[in-house]
Amino acid sequence: MLNRSFLRFLNLSRRRLSLIILALVVAAGALLFGVYVRAQQPVTISFLLRAVEADQMQGLADQFMAENPDIRIEMVRGPNAADAVENLYTTSFLLGDSPYDILFSDVVWIPKFAAAGWLMDLSDRVSEADLADFLEADVAAGVYQDGFYRMPFRSDMGMLYYRTDLLNQVGLQPPATFADLIAASETIQDQTDVNWGFVWQGLQYEGLVTNFVELVAGYGGFWVDADTLEVGLDQPAAIQATDFMKGVIAQGISPPGVTNYIEEDALRQFENGNAVFMRNWPYAWAEANGDGSPVAGNIALKPMVHTANEQPAACLGGWGFGISATTPHLEEAWRVVQFFTSPGPMKDFITEFAYVPSRRALFTDPEVLAVFPHYEQLLEVAETAVPRPPVGQYAQLSDILQRYLSAAITDQMTPEAAMRAAAGESRRVLGVDG
Ligand code: GLC
């Protein structure tokens, strides 16, 4: 008991003492309440992705958050060029302690990110049987040495879109060969008021490389053989492929501005009725054939053109989820990955936006086929799609190819000189003799 003389000694009245005690009780209460509120607050799982795709994935994220109130998904909107997003991820991982719990990864990033130790090995979390439902190439893209680092979410393959009405108007079949595509473009540009024959992705970025992969295979060649590390860029097929890109611009079949196009730019031209043919990924279908598109109902797509004695080739693309090695929320991040890659959400996403599923069964799912009858044909294309070389130095190889292709198509170098230089630099990066 505090007696009066002690209180006097402290110079406190009883009243004052009660006020101090009250204040202490209130402060302790507030502290406990804060701890409680923090414990109730959801854990945030964050990842970076192309802005166009963030808009599209928001619906699934909202569904997940409604079903899982303990987790908040934060999708950070990045640039729309795939490799620009890769650079941002790379910088954040290099700084250590990446702010991203998840790596929303292009099909070509895993060897680099896994080799750097930036990703969690997911092998113990998925069985062979789980993975058997996915396209083989999508699964292979997640493997690095003995580990598995990327759950496939959606696949991709480059296709040739064409205007059925214009081909009918001039009485031509869809083109099979490079020469057919050029001839049909010229005829239609001559006989109709459509300005351009062929739009594609010519900006110096990853998309340019994917266009090239299809063309070089269509001429019977290759970029880098991942098994032998042989570089094919100075062989005739690669030079012909570069020549084709340069030629369609020089002949007025492609607009001069195509050297600045990414996917969305080509799609705008095609959708607005300004081009007969477009190279793009299957997602372009949803918009080009959607309500309000001037060309809706008048488009179709097929595998890319090639030379008479070769097969068409589609470049393998696609996106999936890895988990950052430094995330403090591994279990929550894994729940997010499981949700996005499970059959239901994947099906909703691909049917809404015409993306290509990574799960095989969805290609022949009656509800999917009711919306996209061409998916049955896409499965065949998906199983034979040409991957970009899955090597740890991929980003450097792509950068070299982008620079020299761009130099060739913007008339700064001849296709031959550009490809020779690109081949030499690629061999140096790979450490193989020229
Ligand atoms: C698509 C593909 C991706 C590719 C990119 C290039 O997003 O899915 O694999 O790297 O296009 O622009």
Boltz pocket constraint, residues with backbone or C-beta under 6 A from the ligand:
constraints:
  - pocket:
      binder: B
      contacts: [[A, 80], [A, 81], [A, 82], [A, 106], [A, 107], [A, 108], [A, 155], [A, 156], [A, 206], [A, 207], [A, 208], [A, 210], [A, 263], [A, 281], [A, 316], [A, 317], [A, 318], [A, 319]]
      max_distance: 6.0
